Amino acid sequence: MSRDGEGLVGGGMSAGAGSGGPEGLAASGRPCDDAGQRRAPRVVRVEASRSYDVVIGRGLLDEAGERARRAAGGALDGSCLVVSDDNVGPLYAGRVRDALSRAGLSPSYLELPAGEPTKCMDGFARVVGAAADAGLTRAGLVVALGGGVVGDLAGFAAASYMRGCHLVQMATSLLAMVDSSVGGKTAIDLPQGKNLVGAFYQPDLVLCDLDALGTLPPEFISDGTGEVVKYGVMGDPELFDWLSEPLPGQWERVVERCVSIKRDVVQADEREAGERKRLNLGHTVGHAIEKLSGFSVPHGHAVAAGTSIMARACASLGLCAADVPGRIDDVLRAHGLPTGCRYAAADLYEAALSDKKRVGDSVDVVLIHAIGFTEVRRVGLDGLRDLIERGVAEDGGSL
Ligand SMILES: NC(=O)c1ccc[n+]([C@@H]2O[C@H](COP(=O)([O-])OP(=O)(O)OC[C@H]3O[C@@H](n4cnc5c(N)ncnc54)[C@H](O)[C@@H]3O)[C@@H](O)[C@H]2O)c1
């Protein structure tokens, strides 16, 4: 998508079209879905620099080996490293390792402490060190079993080890399923900032086993829902409407729809030159909130508050209808998410200035014209300050 001098990028988008639909695989032994029926998983095909399937369904942890082998098209030599954290590993690593072994792979295993601090240079050194100890070759496989932290870290290790080996993302958190496992962004943090070192590296396969959401703590369900709301506001009014119902009864279609939206955006702009920036709705202010809180506010909560603030700013400027902020806030509250923050506009603005997406004296912000219709616009720093001031003016201060 082209950009003009003012940096107008994108517009409304339709989502969900073109996903692979129900997969035709045999589903023997597969657990029941939300409606109590046996169903084959859904598949969303991503056509990027490396094309791959995102498989969404139940019982997939037990099919990891067979599916990884098929996705790699016979290229795997059997060397394999499963990386997980100490919450997810004890729950699921045994099943995944068994599934890999049944497919003739020889999985080694590395379990790291859960949480963002693991996504660092030392964590990276431990993963590539474990890969070397396990004798992984370029035809070897890294399996990232966990949420976005494990996915980003093990993904970056897979991108770097021997200049790139095979990678399967096994997403176990909602955020990882709807966002971080898809699209090929991998990264680690530095003391100077989040995600400062990384690579675009598409996986061979993404598996989203919806059964894993059954053990995800409620605060992380809520956090991942912040990104789901973002997708609805960004480009899908129908998804936004689904959010008025509880999510656990509709995981399959919600995850599939979010993955389809991200797929469409990634295919249009794999390396974030334009269209992909639309995924940053609510993120400029969201990152500022995360920073001001010393990263004690989780990402999805910060994005929710950032989206709410941006909606109020856009309504105040007459860019969207006056009822749009209220509709967004109702959905956020229904899912236990904040609709604002306790920080002053001036502090948010200062914190937003250090956002790594800033370009000189301007920044690309995502403006809301209606639910499902957004626009990326490059604004000067005065414009950014004005947006933040308008957005927090009537802020409930709920974060
Ligand atoms: N690469 C991208 O495009 C992208 C996009 C958005 C966010 N991210 C990154 O993702 C990370 C956040 O991801 P996250 O929210 O998944 O965090 P996380 O990986 O820390 O997972 C959240 C918590 O849930 C636990 N957990 C995960 N799955 C579980 C399960 N099924 N059962 C029980 N516990 C489970 C984890 O152990 C952890 O304690 C951040 O580092 C962020 O920068 C990356």
The ligand as a Tripos MOL2 file, in Angstrom:
@<TRIPOS>MOLECULE
LIG
   44    48     1     0     0
SMALL
NO_CHARGES

@<TRIPOS>ATOM
      1 N1          6.0670  -11.2770   18.1590 N.am      1 LIG1
      2 C1          4.9880  -10.5150   18.1520 C.2       1 LIG1
      3 O1          4.4450  -10.1690   17.1050 O.2       1 LIG1
      4 C2          4.3980  -10.1050   19.4750 C.ar      1 LIG1
      5 C3          3.1370   -9.4860   19.5170 C.ar      1 LIG1
      6 C4          2.5900   -9.1600   20.7630 C.ar      1 LIG1
      7 C5          3.2960   -9.4540   21.9200 C.ar      1 LIG1
      8 N2          4.5280  -10.0500   21.8320 N.ar      1 LIG1
      9 C6          5.2740  -10.4020   23.0390 C.3       1 LIG1
     10 O2          4.5320  -11.4230   23.7270 O.3       1 LIG1
     11 C7          4.8950  -11.3790   25.1090 C.3       1 LIG1
     12 C8          3.6420  -11.4890   25.9390 C.3       1 LIG1
     13 O3          3.0120  -12.7210   25.6270 O.3       1 LIG1
     14 P1          2.0840  -13.4670   26.6890 P.3       1 LIG1
     15 O4          1.0700  -12.5330   27.1890 O.co2     1 LIG1
     16 O5          1.6760  -14.7500   26.0980 O.co2     1 LIG1
     17 O6          3.0880  -13.6690   27.9160 O.3       1 LIG1
     18 P2          3.7680  -14.9540   28.5700 P.3       1 LIG1
     19 O7          4.4510  -15.7610   27.5470 O.co2     1 LIG1
     20 O8          4.5650  -14.4620   29.7110 O.co2     1 LIG1
     21 O9          2.5150  -15.7950   29.0910 O.3       1 LIG1
     22 C9          1.7030  -15.2510   30.0990 C.3       1 LIG1
     23 C10         1.7030  -16.1410   31.3450 C.3       1 LIG1
     24 O10         0.8300  -17.2300   31.0940 O.3       1 LIG1
     25 C11         1.5180  -18.4570   31.3300 C.3       1 LIG1
     26 N3          0.9240  -19.4000   30.3930 N.ar      1 LIG1
     27 C12         0.9580  -19.3430   29.0420 C.ar      1 LIG1
     28 N4          0.1780  -20.3040   28.5230 N.ar      1 LIG1
     29 C13        -0.3710  -20.9560   29.5660 C.ar      1 LIG1
     30 C14        -1.2970  -22.0260   29.6790 C.ar      1 LIG1
     31 N5         -1.8690  -22.5870   28.6040 N.pl3     1 LIG1
     32 N6         -1.6200  -22.4790   30.9040 N.ar      1 LIG1
     33 C15        -1.0940  -21.8770   32.0250 C.ar      1 LIG1
     34 N7         -0.2320  -20.8490   31.9880 N.ar      1 LIG1
     35 C16         0.1060  -20.3920   30.7600 C.ar      1 LIG1
     36 C17         2.9700  -18.1450   31.1460 C.3       1 LIG1
     37 O11         3.7890  -19.0530   31.8440 O.3       1 LIG1
     38 C18         3.0510  -16.7450   31.7130 C.3       1 LIG1
     39 O12         3.1340  -16.8200   33.1200 O.3       1 LIG1
     40 C19         5.6580  -10.0850   25.3360 C.3       1 LIG1
     41 O13         7.0200  -10.3770   25.4670 O.3       1 LIG1
     42 C20         5.4090   -9.2990   24.0420 C.3       1 LIG1
     43 O14         6.4780   -8.4410   23.7280 O.3       1 LIG1
     44 C21         5.0740  -10.3840   20.6380 C.ar      1 LIG1
@<TRIPOS>BOND
     1     1     2 1
     2     2     3 2
     3     2     4 1
     4     4     5 ar
     5     4    44 ar
     6     5     6 ar
     7     6     7 ar
     8     7     8 ar
     9     8     9 1
    10     8    44 ar
    11     9    10 1
    12     9    42 1
    13    10    11 1
    14    11    12 1
    15    11    40 1
    16    12    13 1
    17    13    14 1
    18    14    15 2
    19    14    16 1
    20    14    17 1
    21    17    18 1
    22    18    19 2
    23    18    20 1
    24    18    21 1
    25    21    22 1
    26    22    23 1
    27    23    24 1
    28    23    38 1
    29    24    25 1
    30    25    26 1
    31    25    36 1
    32    26    27 ar
    33    26    35 ar
    34    27    28 ar
    35    28    29 ar
    36    29    30 ar
    37    29    35 ar
    38    30    31 1
    39    30    32 ar
    40    32    33 ar
    41    33    34 ar
    42    34    35 ar
    43    36    37 1
    44    36    38 1
    45    38    39 1
    46    40    41 1
    47    40    42 1
    48    42    43 1
@<TRIPOS>SUBSTRUCTURE
     1 LIG1         1 GROUP 0 **** ****
